[in-house]
């Protein structure tokens, strides 16, 4: 698989959320997730995240906040979409 272009990723997220997406850090996270494709535990953890219920997402957001990572509900949704996009491109 070739490297995912930043433009393709930004276009995908912009279309999905109906607003211009240009989070440079988000692209770095995407590439980092893909770089762990050979780590089954990591991939399972990512798959678990994308299948969380709304209440689990709220708890996840709280856990991130405790770690000093403050996200809005929309940012958590975008992060989960980013993970989903990365997982779709592992093969």
Beta strands, then each sheet from edge to edge (+ up, - down):
end
